[in-house]
Amino acid sequence: MVGVLVPAGTPRAIVNRLNKDIALVLDKPDVKERLFTTGSEIVGGTPEEFGAIMKSEMARLGKVIKDAGIRE
């Protein structure tokens, strides 16, 4: 999973603009083809959807790390 993160407190207008501009770039045929050839799958969404995925993955992987006894 790859995403773009910005500092907490970034104004909503900037977050929305970045999301819109990144989606436009990722929708270009040459960009899609280039990413596809690297094995990537483009999945767009809202900042809120990405945040929910990040929280879910952090919880899931945190459990895996704890269960495996992995430490710093």
URHU-V850501 format. One record per residue. N is the residue number from 1. RES is the residue in three letters. PHI is phi in degrees with one decimal (none if undefined). NEAR is the number of other C-alpha atoms within 8 Angstrom. D_FIRST is the distance of its C-alpha to the first C-alpha in whole Angstrom. Layout:
BEGIN
N,RES,PHI,NEAR,D_FIRST
N,RES,PHI,NEAR,D_FIRST
END
This chain:
BEGIN
1,MET,none,2,0
2,VAL,-131.0,3,4
3,GLY,-150.5,5,7
4,VAL,-110.6,4,10
5,LEU,-114.3,4,12
6,VAL,-126.6,6,16
7,PRO,-60.5,5,19
8,ALA,-55.8,4,20
9,GLY,88.2,4,23
10,THR,-60.3,8,22
11,PRO,-55.2,6,24
12,ARG,-55.6,6,23
13,ALA,-61.1,6,24
14,ILE,-71.3,8,22
15,VAL,-59.2,11,19
16,ASN,-63.6,8,20
17,ARG,-64.6,8,21
18,LEU,-60.3,8,18
19,ASN,-59.8,10,16
20,LYS,-64.0,8,19
21,ASP,-66.7,8,19
22,ILE,-65.0,8,15
23,ALA,-61.5,9,16
24,LEU,-63.1,8,19
25,VAL,-66.4,8,17
26,LEU,-67.2,9,15
27,ASP,-88.2,8,17
28,LYS,-71.9,8,20
29,PRO,-55.0,6,20
30,ASP,-68.9,6,20
31,VAL,-69.6,10,17
32,LYS,-57.3,11,16
33,GLU,-62.8,8,18
34,ARG,-62.0,8,16
35,LEU,-68.5,11,13
36,PHE,-60.3,9,14
37,THR,-69.0,7,16
38,THR,-92.7,6,13
39,GLY,88.6,6,12
40,SER,-86.9,7,9
41,GLU,-121.2,6,9
42,ILE,-88.1,7,10
43,VAL,-130.4,4,10
44,GLY,-89.2,5,11
45,GLY,171.4,6,13
46,THR,-88.8,7,15
47,PRO,-58.0,8,14
48,GLU,-66.5,6,15
49,GLU,-64.5,8,13
50,PHE,-64.9,10,10
51,GLY,-60.2,8,12
52,ALA,-65.6,8,13
53,ILE,-64.6,8,10
54,MET,-60.5,8,9
55,LYS,-61.9,8,13
56,SER,-63.5,8,13
57,GLU,-67.1,8,10
58,MET,-64.1,8,12
59,ALA,-66.2,8,15
60,ARG,-64.5,8,14
61,LEU,-71.9,8,13
62,GLY,-60.9,8,16
63,LYS,-65.7,8,18
64,VAL,-59.7,8,17
65,ILE,-63.3,10,18
66,LYS,-63.8,8,21
67,ASP,-61.6,7,22
68,ALA,-84.4,6,22
69,GLY,72.3,6,24
70,ILE,-76.3,7,22
71,ARG,-128.7,4,23
72,GLU,-65.0,2,23
END
